[in-house]
Amino acid sequence: MLNIINNGVIDGWYPCYFIHIIIYIIMIMAAGERKKKAGALGRLRHLITDEEFFRIANYLKKRYGIDMGQKKVIMNGRLENYMRRGGWQSFNDYMDALQKDPSGKLEKELIDHLTTNHTFFMREFEHFEYFKSTVLPYLKNKEMARKDLRIWCGASSTGEEPYMIAMVLKEFFGPDHKNWDTKVLATDISTKVLQKAIAGVYRSESIDSLPDKWKRQFLKKLPGQDQYVVTDELKKEVLFRQFNLMNPFPFKKKMHVVFLRNVMIYFDGPTKQELVRKVYDCLEPGGYLFIGTTETLDRGSSDFQIIRPSIFRK
């Protein structure tokens, strides 16, 4: 450009319009910097404070038994973009809106964002082997007259577990299955994952571990896609419902088997003990409880008989 800055001598002239272009470019760059700073400030407004964290954590604990512990960073990360899209300026503003929302929509969305729903077919398959080889023969003999089995999957997530239970039931009873009522009740607090479960659509890698004959019998490949859908016949064997485990259990009849796997890790000791007591009360004498293989029951505060690690009996 002009060399006057270097040696005090003007060695060239540029048309006026060229100077205007340079000024315009500088103005655009400056506006971009201001926008970046404003965006950064907007993000800062959505950093959760200790007060806000404890408000949400206490709400979740009281309503759903979920213990967020010290998961402040996780809570911030999972809710920040959601809050920005909703236009809330702070977590307190969001909670004020949630607690005034008569539809319950915001509360459902809070649960959807903060609960983890990682599961897959054949997870902890030793449970299903024991269920088929030991539990079902016992129940078939016990309920031969009524031909009515009541099985509850209390944390169904996206559906893999209750569909697995239904597959095992179908295979165990064979042609006689049509004479039995073995529908599986599958519940979860998240309506979002329940919608996925009801749809019953899974990617091919999700079903890789299933036996080939189960894939052929219970799943159909979607044309032109790397996805499979659960057959209508199997879907009829699972009843999905939204349910909060902290609420009183509404069952009119006692259950024969309860699968409550990998959900109690979200609860503190007293909440877990109360839930286990409720499950014990809702089971038939001789009924079974399956929990996650990484979970434990306090044997001193539970009346359950331990059969194997993570398998218990009333």
C-alpha positions in Angstrom: 0.0 0.0 0.0 1.3 3.6 0.6 4.9 3.4 1.6 4.7 6.7 3.6 4.6 4.7 6.8 7.9 3.1 6.1 10.0 6.0 4.8 7.8 9.1 4.9 7.7 9.2 1.1 4.4 8.8 -0.8 5.1 6.5 -3.6 1.7 5.7 -5.0 -2.0 6.8 -5.1 -5.1 4.7 -5.2 -8.6 5.5 -6.4 -11.1 6.7 -3.8 -13.4 3.7 -4.4 -10.5 1.3 -3.5 -10.2 3.0 -0.1 -13.9 2.6 0.4 -13.7 -1.1 -0.2 -10.9 -1.4 2.4 -12.9 0.4 4.9 -16.0 -1.7 4.2 -13.9 -4.9 4.7 -12.6 -3.6 8.0 -16.1 -2.8 9.2 -17.3 -6.3 8.3 -14.4 -7.9 10.2 -15.1 -5.7 13.2 -18.8 -6.7 13.1 -17.9 -10.3 13.0 -15.7 -9.9 16.1 -18.5 -8.2 18.0 -20.8 -11.1 17.0 -18.4 -13.6 18.3 -18.1 -11.8 21.6 -21.8 -11.5 21.9 -22.2 -15.2 21.2 -19.6 -16.0 23.9 -21.5 -13.8 26.4 -24.7 -15.6 25.4 -23.1 -18.9 26.2 -21.8 -17.6 29.5 -25.3 -16.7 30.5 -26.1 -20.4 30.2 -23.4 -21.7 32.6 -25.3 -23.2 35.5 -24.7 -21.8 38.9 -24.5 -23.9 42.1 -27.9 -22.6 43.2 -29.5 -23.5 39.8 -27.8 -27.0 39.8 -29.1 -27.8 43.3 -32.6 -26.6 42.4 -32.8 -28.9 39.4 -31.1 -31.8 41.2 -33.5 -31.5 44.2 -36.4 -31.5 41.8 -35.2 -34.6 40.0 -34.5 -36.4 43.3 -37.9 -35.5 44.8 -39.9 -36.4 41.7 -38.0 -39.3 40.2 -35.5 -40.5 42.7 -32.6 -39.6 40.3 -29.5 -38.7 42.2 -27.4 -36.2 40.1 -24.6 -36.2 42.8 -21.9 -33.9 41.6 -22.8 -34.0 37.9 -23.0 -30.3 37.4 -20.9 -30.2 34.3 -23.0 -33.1 32.7 -26.2 -31.3 33.5 -24.9 -28.0 32.0 -23.8 -29.8 28.8 -27.0 -31.7 28.3 -29.3 -28.7 28.8 -27.4 -25.7 27.5 -28.3 -26.0 23.8 -31.9 -27.0 24.7 -32.2 -23.9 26.8 -30.8 -21.6 24.1 -33.2 -23.0 21.6 -36.1 -22.4 24.0 -35.0 -18.8 24.6 -34.4 -19.0 28.4 -31.8 -16.7 29.8 -30.9 -18.8 32.8 -31.6 -22.2 34.3 -33.8 -20.5 36.9 -35.9 -19.0 34.2 -36.2 -22.5 32.7 -37.3 -24.1 36.0 -39.8 -21.3 36.6 -41.4 -22.1 33.2 -41.3 -25.8 33.8 -43.0 -25.6 37.2 -45.8 -23.4 35.7 -46.3 -25.6 32.6 -49.7 -27.3 32.9 -49.0 -29.6 30.0 -46.0 -31.3 31.6 -44.2 -31.0 28.3 -41.1 -29.2 29.7 -40.8 -31.8 32.5 -40.8 -34.7 30.0 -38.2 -32.9 27.9 -36.0 -32.4 31.0 -36.1 -36.1 31.7 -35.4 -37.0 28.1 -32.3 -34.8 28.2 -30.9 -35.9 31.5 -31.5 -39.7 31.5 -29.0 -42.0 29.8 -30.6 -44.8 27.8 -27.8 -47.0 26.6 -28.8 -50.6 26.0 -28.6 -53.3 23.4 -29.9 -56.7 22.5 -28.4 -59.6 24.4 -27.1 -57.3 27.1 -26.1 -59.4 30.2 -27.3 -62.5 28.3 -26.7 -64.8 31.3 -29.9 -63.4 32.8 -31.9 -64.5 29.8 -30.3 -68.0 29.9 -31.3 -68.4 33.6 -34.7 -67.0 32.8 -35.3 -69.6 30.1 -33.6 -72.6 31.8 -34.8 -72.1 35.4 -37.4 -69.5 35.9 -39.7 -70.3 33.0 -39.9 -74.1 33.7 -40.8 -73.3 37.3 -43.5 -70.8 36.3 -44.9 -73.0 33.6 -45.5 -75.8 36.1 -46.8 -73.4 38.8 -49.2 -71.5 36.5 -50.3 -74.5 34.3 -53.9 -74.1 35.3 -54.2 -70.3 34.8 -51.7 -70.0 31.9 -51.0 -66.4 33.0 -47.5 -65.0 33.4 -47.0 -61.4 34.6 -43.6 -60.0 33.7 -42.5 -56.4 34.2 -39.5 -54.7 32.6 -39.3 -51.5 34.8 -36.6 -49.7 32.7 -37.4 -50.6 29.1 -35.4 -47.8 27.5 -35.6 -48.1 23.7 -37.1 -51.5 23.8 -34.3 -54.0 23.3 -34.8 -55.6 26.8 -38.6 -56.2 26.7 -38.4 -57.5 23.1 -35.6 -59.9 24.2 -37.8 -61.2 27.0 -40.7 -61.7 24.5 -38.4 -63.6 22.1 -37.3 -65.9 24.9 -40.9 -66.5 25.9 -41.9 -67.3 22.3 -39.0 -69.8 21.9 -39.6 -71.4 25.3 -43.4 -72.1 24.8 -43.2 -72.8 21.1 -46.6 -73.7 19.5 -48.2 -73.7 23.0 -47.5 -70.0 23.4 -50.8 -69.1 21.9 -52.5 -70.7 24.9 -50.7 -68.6 27.4 -50.9 -64.9 28.3 -47.3 -63.8 28.6 -47.5 -60.2 27.5 -44.6 -58.2 28.9 -45.3 -54.8 30.6 -42.5 -52.4 29.7 -42.2 -49.0 31.4 -39.8 -46.1 31.4 -40.0 -42.5 32.6 -38.8 -41.1 29.2 -41.5 -40.7 26.6 -38.8 -40.1 24.0 -37.3 -43.6 24.4 -40.7 -45.2 24.6 -41.6 -43.8 21.2 -38.5 -45.4 19.8 -39.4 -48.7 21.5 -42.9 -48.7 20.2 -41.6 -48.1 16.7 -39.2 -51.0 17.1 -36.7 -49.9 14.5 -33.0 -50.8 15.0 -29.8 -50.5 13.0 -28.2 -53.7 11.8 -25.2 -53.4 14.2 -27.7 -53.3 17.1 -29.1 -56.8 16.2 -25.8 -58.4 15.2 -25.5 -60.4 18.4 -29.0 -62.0 18.0 -29.2 -65.6 16.9 -29.9 -65.8 13.1 -33.1 -67.7 13.6 -34.4 -64.9 15.9 -33.5 -62.3 13.3 -35.5 -64.2 10.7 -38.4 -64.9 13.0 -38.8 -61.6 14.8 -37.3 -58.9 12.6 -37.9 -57.6 9.1 -35.3 -55.6 7.0 -36.5 -52.3 5.8 -36.2 -52.0 2.0 -33.1 -50.0 1.0 -32.0 -49.3 4.5 -29.5 -50.6 7.0 -32.3 -51.0 9.5 -34.6 -53.7 10.8 -38.1 -53.5 12.4 -39.6 -55.8 15.0 -42.5 -57.8 13.5 -46.0 -56.9 14.4 -46.5 -60.4 16.0 -43.7 -59.7 18.5 -44.8 -56.1 19.1 -48.2 -57.5 20.3 -46.4 -59.3 23.1 -45.1 -56.1 24.7 -47.2 -53.4 26.3 -45.3 -50.0 26.6 -46.3 -47.5 29.2 -44.8 -44.3 30.7 -44.2 -44.8 34.5 -42.3 -43.2 37.3 -40.8 -45.7 39.6 -41.2 -43.3 42.5 -45.0 -43.4 42.2 -47.1 -46.1 44.0 -47.2 -49.3 41.9 -50.7 -49.6 40.3 -50.7 -53.3 39.7 -53.9 -55.2 40.6 -52.1 -58.5 40.5 -48.7 -59.4 41.7 -45.8 -60.0 39.2 -44.0 -63.3 38.6 -40.8 -61.7 37.3 -39.4 -58.2 37.5 -36.5 -57.0 35.4 -35.1 -53.8 36.9 -31.7 -53.7 35.4 -29.2 -50.9 35.3 -31.6 -48.3 36.7 -30.8 -48.3 40.4 -27.4 -46.8 39.7 -29.2 -43.5 39.4 -30.6 -43.7 43.0 -29.0 -43.0 46.4 -29.2 -45.7 49.1 -32.5 -44.8 50.8 -34.3 -44.4 47.5 -33.0 -47.7 46.3 -34.0 -49.4 49.5 -37.5 -48.1 49.2 -37.8 -49.1 45.6 -36.5 -52.7 46.4 -39.1 -52.9 49.1 -41.9 -51.9 46.7 -40.7 -54.5 44.1 -40.6 -57.2 46.8 -44.2 -56.4 47.8 -45.4 -56.5 44.1 -44.0 -59.9 43.5 -45.7 -63.3 43.9 -44.2 -65.6 46.5 -41.3 -67.3 44.7 -41.1 -64.5 42.2 -37.8 -63.3 40.7 -36.0 -60.0 40.5 -33.2 -59.3 37.9 -31.0 -56.3 38.4 -27.9 -55.1 36.5 -24.7 -57.2 36.9 -22.9 -54.1 38.3 -25.6 -53.4 40.8 -26.1 -54.7 44.3 -28.8 -55.0 46.9 -28.2 -54.3 50.6 -28.7 -57.8 52.0 -29.3 -56.3 55.5 -32.2 -54.2 54.4 -33.8 -56.6 51.9 -35.9 -59.7 52.3 -34.9 -61.1 49.0 -33.1 -64.4 48.8 -29.9 -64.1 46.6 -29.8 -66.8 43.9 -26.9 -65.4 42.0 -25.2 -62.0 41.8 -27.9 -59.8 40.3 -30.6 -62.5 40.5 -32.9 -62.6 43.5 -36.1 -64.4 44.7 -38.9 -63.6 47.0 
